[in-house]
Amino acid sequence: MVMYGPTGTRVKVGTTSRDAVKGVKSGLDNSIVLSSLVIYLVGYL
């Protein structure tokens, strides 16, 4: 997403998109950990 305006606004948008990507990546990692924990629990049951 390109925003037309002061440089500060553009930098802010770039930082926000980077944080969003980081959040998605961490969310995927968390879901992988949760699914592996569920697999372990099912294995024990």
Helices and strands as residue ranges (DSSP letters): H 7-44
